Amino acid sequence: EKGGYEHFTLKEIHEQPAVISETLKGKIKGDSAIIDEITLTEEELKNITKIHMVACGTSYHAALVGKYMIEQELRIPVEVEVASEFRYKNPIIAKTDLVILISQSGETADTLAGLREAKKSGAKAIGIINVMGSTISREADGTVYTNAGLEIGVASTKAFVSQLVALYILTLYLGEKKDILGVERRRYIIENLRKLPNIVDKILEIEDDIKEKASILDGVVSSIFIGRNINTAIAYEGALKLKEISYIHAEGYQSGELKHGPIALINEECPLIAIATKSDTYDKVKSNIEEVRARGGKVLTVATVGDVEIAEISDEVIYIPEIDELFSPVINVIPLQILSYYAAVNRGVDVDKPRNLAKSVTVE
Ligand code: F6R
């Protein structure tokens, strides 16, 4: 049941600290990631020189974050493709490539077809899957289970966060097996992963503050989310969440693309939601915000606690704790989920079951 929450979606948002711990549990031993379900030999793992990630919707956004993670940490090139495109493009897959399918349900028709396409090429394929025994997990050469528990809200929240955690674990695993990540770096990653449940808890404590700030979306017809680098996908995910559950039109953009078109949409009825937490490209995002403000646009910024300057160029700021940019997607998505939730509640939408959507898309 809903455990005292008004909707499953809100309950699932609140379960996220526990879900992160659950995803980590049993998969980290000492300084190593252990994934028993992966059946690739040491040699097959060593031979991987390229990775493909294939997924749909929110799971696709997790893949985009995973690409940054793996390319930065392991320097292995990663191609990310929406499953419905991948399956029909006659994809170039070498036998030594690794294909990663990301799916909460493990049943999404296009993602399953992507897996079969990969196997036809003779490449190894592993799933990042929430539902045990699902079709993709049965057909893959191994599965990293995300252990998020049953997700009832149609809009994915806790499953997304668990997919990100599973991707960090997979990065650690490949990094060790392929002799790319030394013990010091692995330890650093594990320490940060262990900090995440507490940090997410801290953000959940400011739920009322975020709820109040959701009023920036009252009466708007459209909105633009921006992020950069590893948080570009979080801008996409924030926009998807908002449109799915509140029916407010929203687009996610790479912050640097704003002036190449979308800034034309900015006006009183189209606010900017900016992810401007501490990062290597923080100053760039800040100037993008200034450009929007100079054109009379309203801005809600997600920023790092202590950043007083950002308040001068934003209408509203949601402050969240500081963490290394590499792990920031996990925490940056939380205020955006809460924002979408309250924007939807304010509009009287059936949050758990938005119109026209199904939890599992088993037809093309
Ligand atoms: C968004 C959402 C969908 C799913 C997509 C993939 O909130 O729920 O976009 O993420 O249909 O589903 P899975 O992960 O089950 O393959």
Boltz pocket constraint, residues with backbone or C-beta under 6 A from the ligand:
constraints:
  - pocket:
      binder: B
      contacts: [[A, 56], [A, 57], [A, 58], [A, 59], [A, 60], [A, 102], [A, 103], [A, 104], [A, 105], [A, 106], [A, 107], [A, 108], [A, 111], [A, 154], [A, 155], [A, 156], [A, 157], [A, 240], [A, 244], [A, 358], [A, 359], [A, 360], [A, 361]]
      max_distance: 6.0
